Amino acid sequence: AILAANEIANRLGIDTISAGGVIGFLMEAYEKGMTGGLDLSGVMPAWGNAEALVSLMELIGKREGIGALLGEGVARASAVFGHEDFAVHVKGLELPAHDPRAFNALGLSYATGNRGACHLQGLTYSFEKNLTLPEKGFDAVQDRFGLDRKAELTAVSQDYMSVLDSLKLCKFALYGGLTASRIVQWLNLATGWDMDTESLFLAGERIFNLKRLINCARGASRKDDTLPKRIRFEPKGGGAGLNLPPDLDTSLDAYYAFRGWTADGIPSPERLKKLGIFLLDRYPNRLYICTNE
């Protein structure tokens, strides 16, 4: 059934992570009798119902019946159902299978991600699992339940992934031994530039901050850098301790300080100047960005 659902997703252009999240949400809402009076008698989305899974994928792709609402994502669906406490998303994007209660930096990466809970926007869990980043002082794999330098690891990893996205390099190559130093070598050979690793990460920081500025211009701030209640306060069970993320407010303070942002999560003029980003505020309610004076 999972293979069939995945094939439907690929054929109809559906994101498998978001689809799995919203269908899981619907199944729980159905079991708890919290579907807001919606008629689901023809679907019966109980947990473990393989036929319901496949049927719901088709409905989502075709925007038919309950699929029209589910296709809007778990944040929109939970607002209609009225049970937002168990809607697992950040900034409207459903969480993938990588649980931030098992990797401390990952939770901070989800919370501060420009597009929400995207594991590829930070890939921090990989540096808490089996990768190193010696170019930025992370010579050993980081303790996934540790607290030391997690704000720095999150920001640096986000910048690094921004560069990889811009260069269209597959992040899986990192598991095969690709390093930032080798990427700089390839880039210089392809362009004739003379870039070093520090300027590579600076470019990534500029990219990430530009995205943040766009979000801030649309009203995003610290209030949006959060995690679902279930992730913050419900223990995962198993493993070490309670498996809860570190205190988010403390983590955000450290992250904003490292990024050079204000306490409300807004890139400061001083940091923007360092990045070569200058805002032209002569036009009210518009954001203009240039990278030179």
N, C-alpha and C positions, 0 to 999 in steps of 0.2 A: 504493500500500500504506500509506503514511503517512497519507493522508487517510482510508482505511478504518479504520486503527487508531485514529485520533483520533475518528472517528464512534462506534466501539465504546466508547471511553472515556467519551464524553459520554452515550451511551445507558445504560451500565451503572454510571455513577457512579465512574469510576476517575480518579485524578489522572494526567495525562499525563506530568508530569515524573518522578514516582516510577516509573511504569510503564516509561518509556523507560530509566531508570537500572537497574532490576532486570533488564530484558530484555537490556540491553547487558552487564550482569554475567554473566548466564547464558550468553550467546553466547561470551564470553571463556573462561569456565570450561569450556564444552563443547569449544572448540578446543584448550584446554590439557590436556584429559582430567582435569579436576578437579571432576567433578560428584558425587563421593562415592558412586559406584555407582548413582546414580539412573537409571532406565530412561527415556531420552529418544529412543528409536528412532522413536517415532511423531511426534516434533516436529522433530528435526534442527535445533537452533537455531544453525546456523552464521551468521557475520556476513554480512549481505547477503541472507539468505534471507527474502524478502518474505512468503512463505506462512507461515513460522514466526512472523514478527512478528504477523500478523493472528490466527493460531491461538492464540498465547500470550495475546494480549489477551482473547480469548474465555474461555480457561481461567482467567485471573486473575479476570475478572468473575464467572464462575460457580463459582469456587473448586473447580475440578476438576483432578485429576492434579497435575502440577507447579505449576499455577496456584494451588493452595491454599497452597503454600510461598511462591511469588513474591509473592502478595498480602500477605504479612507484611512485605515490604520487603527491601532489600538487606542490611541489618544482620543480620536473622534468617536470611536465605538463606545468607549467607556463613558464619555460625556453624555451620550444618548441613553446608555443603560443606567447611568447614575451611580456607578461604582468605580470611581477612579483610583481608590486605594490599592486595588490589585491589578492596575494597569501598569505593566512593566515596560517603561520607555524613558528616554531622555530627550527632551526637546522634540517629542513626537516621533522619534525613531526607536523602533523596538530593539531590545538587547539581543545580541547573538548568543551562542552557546558558551562563550567564554565568560565565566562567572567572576565578577569583581570581588566577591567574597573570598575568592581563592588567590587573588593577586592584588596587593594593595595599590600599586600604581595604576592598575587598569581601571579601578573605580574612579580615580581622579581624572584619568584620560577620558572616560565616558562622560563625566560631569562637565568637563571643560571643552569637549569636542565641538567644533563649529557646526557639525551636522548631527550632533547628538551621540548616541551610544554606538559608535562605529569602531570596531576592533582594529580596522585597518588604518584609521586616521592616527592612531598612536602606536599600535603594536607593542605597547609596553610590556604586556604579559610575556612576550618572547624573551625579553631581557631579564625577566624574573623566572625564566624557565630553562633556557638553554643557549641564549645568545649573549655576546659581549659587545661593547662599543668602546674599544680602547682609545679611539680618537677623541672621546669626550670624558675620559677618565673612568670608564666603567670596564675595568680590566677583567673582572670576574662576573659570573652570573649572579644577579642580585637576589637576596632573600625575599621570597614572595610575601612573607608575612612581616618583613622588617619595615622600619620607618625611615631609616637613614637615606637621605638624598632622593626620596621618592618624588618630590615636587620637581626637582631638577631632571630626573629621569623622564618624567612625563613630558615636560616641555621640550627637552632635547629630542625625544623620540618622535613627538609630533612634528617638530621641525624637519627631522630626518625623513619622515614619511611624506611630508609635503614636497621635498626634493624628488623623492622616488616617483611620486605621482606626476610631477612636472616633467620628469625625464622619461616617463612611461616605462619604468623598470619594474619588473615583477618582484614583489617583496618576498616571495618564496625563495628567490635566489640567495637571500641572506642566510637561509638554512644550509645552502650549499657552499658557503664560504665567501660570498661577495661582501666586501668591506667598503666603508666610505672612502678609504684611500684609493681603492681600485676604481671606484666610481669617478673620482676626480681625475684619475689617469685617463679613463675612457672619454670623459667629457672634454678634456683638454686636447686629446688626439682628434676628436671629431670636430672641434670648433676652432682650434688654434689658440684657445685662451691659455692663460697661465693662472688658473684658479688653484687655491689650496683648500684643505679640508675646512679650515675656519670660515673661509668665504662661502663654501658650500653650505655649511650649517646656517650662516648668516642669511643666505638666500632663502633657506627653508623657514627661518624665523620671520623674514619679511612676508613670505607667502601666508603663513599662519596668521600674522597680525593683520594683514589686509583683509582676510576673511572675517576676522573678529571685528574689524572696524565696520564692515558691511552689516554684520549682525547688530552691532551696537547702534548703528544709524537707524535700525528697524526696531529698537527698543530692548534688545537683549542686554543683560547685565548679570550681576552675581545671583540674582533671584532665579535665573534660568540654569545656572551651573549646579545642578543637583542630581540626586539619584532617586529611583523609586523607593517608596517606603519599605517595600519588601526586601530590597537589597540592603538598605541602611539598618533596618531594625529586626529582621527575621533571620535567625541563625540558619546557616546552610546545613549544619550537622556534619559529623565525620571530620576527620583530619585534626588539625590543631586548634584547640580552644573553641570559641564560639563561631569562628569564621565570619566575623562582621568587618566591614571596612573601617579604617581609622576615622576619627571624628572629622567630618567633612569640612566644617568651618575652619578647623586648624589646618587641614590640608590645603584649602583654598587660599588662606592667608599666606602660606609658604609659597604656593604656586604663583600667586599674583606678585609677590615680592620678587621672586626669581625672574618673572617675565618683565618686571618693570611696569606693572599695571597698577591702577588705583585700587583701593580697598573694595570698590564696587565692580572691579573687573574690567575697567576701561583702560586701554593702552594709553600711557602717559605721554604728554608732548615730548618729554626728554627721551623716552625710549624710541618714539617714532623718529625723532631727529637722528638718533644713532643709526636707525635702520634706513635712513634716507627717504622717509615717507613724510610728505608735507600735505596738510589738509588745507584746502581752499574754502573758507567759510563765508565767502562773500554772497553766496546764494543760499537763502534760508531753506531749511528742510531738504537740502541736497548734500550729498557727500562726493567730493571730488578728490582724487588721490593722484599725486604725481611723485616720481622718485628722484627729482632733482629740483634745485631752487628755481 
